[in-house]
């Protein structure tokens, strides 16, 4: 804009809908040898599909992806690394304290992006592979995320301790709700 203010994107009036986890298979290379696959063997990357669609329609100009999944990027980084409209930040940590320091650093400029997408992996849970975060930590994550930028969406990624996956997701959503109140 001529006066130096940033023009806000026009947000569509869509209804929220669930997106399933990315399709994973350990035999995809045999099925589709010409396809370039990442270590996570992701065939369709829901995060990238969503962001590229919004970018192509001019609904957003840029986006920040914050990946809290235990595994690095689930293929997202490989797909977006050359697109300067999408900034990717993965939270690689070995302790709760380190996780929240890196997470806080990743969100410092989140308000400068039109949209923040969270690859919400719950496999960093204390009883899951990552053996690091407590259920209430996911509430804190949801709250910090939305407090950093109200234009947020999340896609479920990892989370393999099924017995507690629901309470961890609910805790995350409670944090989002707190930030919206």
N, C-alpha and C positions, 0 to 999 in steps of 0.2 A: 504494500500500500504506500502511496506517496508520503504519508505523514510518518512512516517508519514503523507503524504497528503491523503486526503479523495478521494476515487475514485468516480467520478461523475456517476450517473445512466445514462443509455442509454435511451434517451427519444424517444418514438415512434412517428412516423409521422402521427398523427391522425388529423382529421378535427374537429373543434368544433361543437358540436351539443347540442340542448337544452335538458334539463331534466325537466320534469314536477314536480310540487309540489308533495310531498308525499300524497298518498291516505289516507284520513281521514274519519272516520265514527264513530258516537257515539254509534252504535249498533253492533260493531264488536265482542264484548264479547259473545253476543247471537249467532252470526254466527259461530264463531270459538272459542269455550270455552277452548280448549287445548292450544291455543296460548297465550304466555306471551305478554301482551300489556302494553305500558307506558301510562302515563296520556294524552299524545297527541294523542294516538290511531293511531300510525303510523304503517301501515302494511308493507310497503317497505321503507327502509331508503336509499335514493339515495346516500347520502354522504358515508355511510358505504359500500354499494355495490361497489361504485367506488374505494374507498381506499383498500378494501379487494382484489379486482381484481388486482389492481396494485401491491400490496404487494405479492400476491400469484404468480404472474408472474415474480417477482424479478425486476420490473421496478423502484420501490422505496424501500427504507429500513425503512423509517419512515415518519410520517406525523403529521402535526399540524392541528387541526380543531378549527377554531375561529367562534363561533356562536354569531351573532349579532341580532338574533331573540328575540322578547320579551319573548317568552316562553322558559323555560330551556331545551335546547338540543333536542327537538323533538324526543326523544328516542335515539339519537346518544350516549349520555353518557352511558346509560344503556348497550348498545351493545358493546362499545369499552373500558369500564372501566378496563377490565382485560387484555387488549392487550397493552403491553408496547411499541409497535411500533407506537401507535397512542396516541397523547397527545390532550386532549380536554380542551378548554377554553371557557367559556360562559361569555358574557358581561352583567352582571346584574347591572343596575344602576338606579338611580332615578332622575338624572339631566344630562344635556348635558356635563357639566364639569366633572362629575364623570364618565360618559360613556367614554369620550376620555382619561381620566387618566387610567381607567381599560383596555381600548383597547390598549393604548400604552404599558402598562405593559405586556399585553398578547402577544405582538409582539416583545418584547425585544430580544428573542432568535430565532425568526422565521427563520433567515438565516441558522440556524443549522439543519433545517429539509429539506428533499428532496422535499417535497411538502406541500403547505398550502391549505387547503380547507376552504372556507367560507360558512357557512350556512347563506345566505344573507336574513335576515328577514327585511321587511320594515314596520313592525307594531309598531316600535318605533317612527314612524313619528308623528309630532305634531298634526295632525288631525286624527290619528289612535288611537288604544287602548293605546299605550305607551305614547303618548302625550309628546314627548321629543325632537326629532331631526328635524332639518329643512332640506329642500331639498338639500341645499349646503353641509350639513353635510355628506350626502352620497357620494358626490364627494370626500370630505376629507378622508372618510373611505376607498374608493377604492384606492386612491392615497397612503395612509399610508400602506395599505395591500400589494400592489405590490412593494412599495419601500422597504418593509421589507424582501421580498423574491420574485424574479420574477417568480417563479414556483407556480402559484396560479390558482385555479379554484373555481367557485362559483356556488351554487345551490340556486335557489329561494325558500325561505321558506314562511314566513308570509308576509302580506301586504294586508289589508282589506279595506283601503280607496281607492277604485278603481279609483276614479276620478284623483288622483295624483300618483298612483302607477307607471305609465309609466314614468312620469318626474323624479320620485325618482330613478328608475332603470337607466334611462339615465344619471342622475347625477353621480351615482355610476360608471357607465361605462366610463364616461368622466374622472373621477379620475383615473381609471385604465389606460386609454389611456395616460393621462398626465404623469403617472409614467413610462410608456413604451417609452416615447418620449425622 
